[in-house]
């Protein structure tokens, strides 16, 4: 494959797929409680991944490697998805959730410096700052609406912060302990661990009632095949190939793309400030992910 495929098209595909998770959640949550929906999603996802594992003759890790993968699964899938879905379900506007989770690249970069001793240049720090500014500009209109001025319940905020911490630490942990594992087998172990978390949540906190409407089935199908299979395999592949802080910077593009999808699907119009924010975020991601000339030459 040409280098442009790895440097542009694969990351762009990941950003688009990841952004649709908020849309899929919005379509599915009216018909099932968060942990119940996520438990069904994880269990269904294990089926196509199991078929892939057999067809591709995946190599399974030992018990120690499986333990590291389980930790990654609890963080990246259990904490992140559970936090996001519960925050939205309990009334936090999707824009506010997206803004909080949008801090993930900065948190990941800090964690990578502390735990991985991963170098981050001044140019990359500037890019992370621009990305954060871009996310804020994209969502400033939503944050300024009366509905968000009413205040956010502390417990709901905790769910959103749990998602932020989970995806940030999970990205760093995966880079440190999970880069040499078969992608399909590793992802299956991660999902099994996350399904355990969601199962405990569903059976202790929820009624587990599900309305199997057509909208719910379509949303669930997309969450399984578009997100849990395609997007996560791409994410694990990107983490394996790049620095944790560089991969994390892609998440800055998710709020602008999600805003565009909301405009197309729900007629939520983008103002000039939001458009400017999208351009600023893209510039920030470019600064973080661009490799120095010396590195390219080598």
Secondary structure, 3 states (H helix, E strand, C coil): CCHHHHHHHHHHHHHHHHHHHHHHHHHHHHHECHHHHHHHHHHHHHHHHHHHHHHCCCCCCCHHHHHHHHHHHHHHHHHHHHHHHHHHHCCCCHHHHHHHHCCHHHHHHHHHHHHCCCCCCHHHHHHHHHHHHHHHHHHHHHHCCHHHHCCCCHHHHHHHHHHHHHHHHHHHHHHHHCCCCCHHHHHHHHHHHHHHHHHHHHHHHCCCCECCCHHHHHHHHHHHHHHHHHHHHHHHHHHHHCCHHHHHHCCHHHHHHHHHHHHHHHCCCCCHHHHHHHHHHHHHHHHHHCCCHHHHHC
